[in-house]
């Protein structure tokens, strides 16, 4: 059971705070986006503030990047790994240990960067397609306006 010093929320409270359904929270748990929550004696799920922040991060990434849940899991897991590396950092550690931690942090951020880069390229491609479509519509509109002017002149 959870430590008494930390406030925990039940699934309905987390759903209300984060704007997702209880079913979505269970789905996130099933897919590994959320760690299995602590449980009360009756089996009720108990979520921490860290869990709430993680759900909010998943939602923000989903909305901003339009990424898959697998990509989001990788991104939020990477953030957790970076937090763990920061927590493990010791100023008195040897150079080799500091290099190992820095290499691991670099690897984690490179993986995040690769996801964002791929999504940015896809968004740029979509943006280009939409710009071309808009240019086509503008050409068609200009042609229709020219035809409309010709017809008006012919009537006069």
C-alpha positions in Angstrom: 0.0 0.0 0.0 1.1 3.6 -0.6 3.0 5.6 2.0 0.8 7.7 4.2 3.0 10.8 3.7 2.0 11.2 0.1 -1.5 12.1 -1.1 -3.0 9.6 -3.5 -5.9 10.0 -5.9 -8.5 7.4 -7.0 -9.0 6.7 -10.7 -12.1 9.0 -11.0 -10.2 12.0 -9.6 -7.3 11.4 -11.9 -9.6 11.1 -14.9 -11.4 14.3 -14.0 -8.1 16.2 -13.5 -6.5 15.0 -16.7 -9.5 15.1 -19.0 -9.3 11.4 -19.9 -11.7 8.6 -19.1 -11.1 5.9 -16.5 -11.0 3.4 -19.4 -8.2 5.5 -21.0 -6.2 5.4 -17.7 -6.6 1.6 -17.6 -5.5 1.4 -21.2 -2.4 3.5 -20.5 -1.6 1.1 -17.6 -2.1 -1.9 -19.9 0.1 -0.4 -22.6 2.8 0.5 -20.1 2.3 4.2 -20.4 1.5 4.3 -16.7 3.0 2.1 -14.1 0.5 -0.2 -12.3 -0.9 2.0 -9.5 -0.9 1.2 -5.8 -4.1 -0.4 -4.6 -6.3 0.1 -1.6 -7.3 -3.0 0.4 -10.6 -3.2 -1.7 -8.6 -3.2 -4.9 -9.2 0.5 -5.8 -6.4 2.0 -7.8 -4.4 4.8 -6.2 -2.5 7.3 -8.3 0.3 9.7 -7.2 0.9 13.2 -8.4 3.7 11.8 -10.6 1.1 9.5 -12.3 -1.1 12.6 -12.9 1.9 14.4 -14.4 2.7 11.4 -16.6 -0.9 11.3 -17.9 -0.7 15.0 -18.7 2.6 14.5 -20.5 1.1 11.7 -22.6 -1.9 13.9 -23.5 0.3 16.9 -24.4 2.6 14.8 -26.6 -0.4 13.1 -28.3 -1.9 16.5 -29.0 1.3 18.3 -30.0 3.1 15.7 -32.0 0.3 13.4 -33.2 2.5 10.5 -32.2 1.6 6.9 -31.5 1.2 5.6 -28.0 4.3 3.6 -28.5 6.3 6.7 -29.4 4.8 8.5 -26.4 5.8 5.6 -24.2 9.3 5.9 -25.5 9.4 9.6 -24.9 8.1 9.5 -21.3 10.2 6.5 -20.5 13.2 8.5 -21.7 12.3 11.4 -19.5 12.1 9.0 -16.5 15.5 7.6 -17.5 17.0 11.2 -17.6 15.5 11.9 -14.1 17.1 8.7 -12.8 20.4 9.6 -14.3 20.2 13.0 -12.6 19.3 11.4 -9.3 22.3 9.0 -9.6 24.8 11.8 -10.5 27.5 12.2 -7.8 29.9 15.1 -8.1 32.6 13.0 -6.4 32.3 10.2 -9.0 35.2 9.4 -11.2 35.5 10.7 -14.8 34.7 7.2 -16.2 31.4 7.1 -14.3 30.4 10.6 -15.3 31.2 9.8 -19.0 29.1 6.7 -18.8 26.1 8.7 -17.4 26.6 11.4 -20.0 26.8 8.8 -22.8 23.6 7.2 -21.6 21.8 10.6 -21.3 23.0 11.4 -24.9 21.7 8.1 -26.2 18.3 8.7 -24.5 18.0 12.3 -25.9 19.1 11.1 -29.4 16.3 8.6 -29.4 13.8 11.3 -28.4 15.2 13.6 -31.1 14.8 10.8 -33.7 11.1 10.5 -32.9 10.6 14.3 -33.0 12.6 14.6 -36.2 10.6 11.9 -38.0 7.3 13.5 -36.9 8.6 16.9 -38.0 9.5 15.5 -41.4 6.1 14.0 -41.7 4.5 17.3 -40.7 6.7 19.2 -43.2 5.6 16.8 -45.9 1.9 17.2 -45.0 2.4 21.0 -44.9 3.9 20.9 -48.4 1.0 18.9 -49.7 -1.5 21.3 -48.2 0.4 24.4 -49.6 0.3 22.8 -53.0 -3.4 22.1 -52.7 -4.0 25.8 -51.6 -2.0 27.0 -54.6 -4.1 24.8 -56.9 -7.3 26.2 -55.4 -6.0 29.8 -55.8 -5.2 29.1 -59.5 -8.7 27.6 -60.0 -10.3 30.6 -58.2 -8.3 33.0 -60.4 -9.4 31.2 -63.5 -13.1 31.3 -62.4 -12.8 35.0 -61.6 -11.3 35.6 -65.1 -14.1 33.6 -66.7 -16.7 35.5 -64.6 -15.2 38.8 -65.8 -15.3 37.6 -69.4 -18.9 36.7 -69.1 -19.8 40.0 -67.5 -18.0 41.9 -70.3 -19.9 39.8 -72.9 -23.2 40.7 -71.3 -22.5 44.4 -71.4 
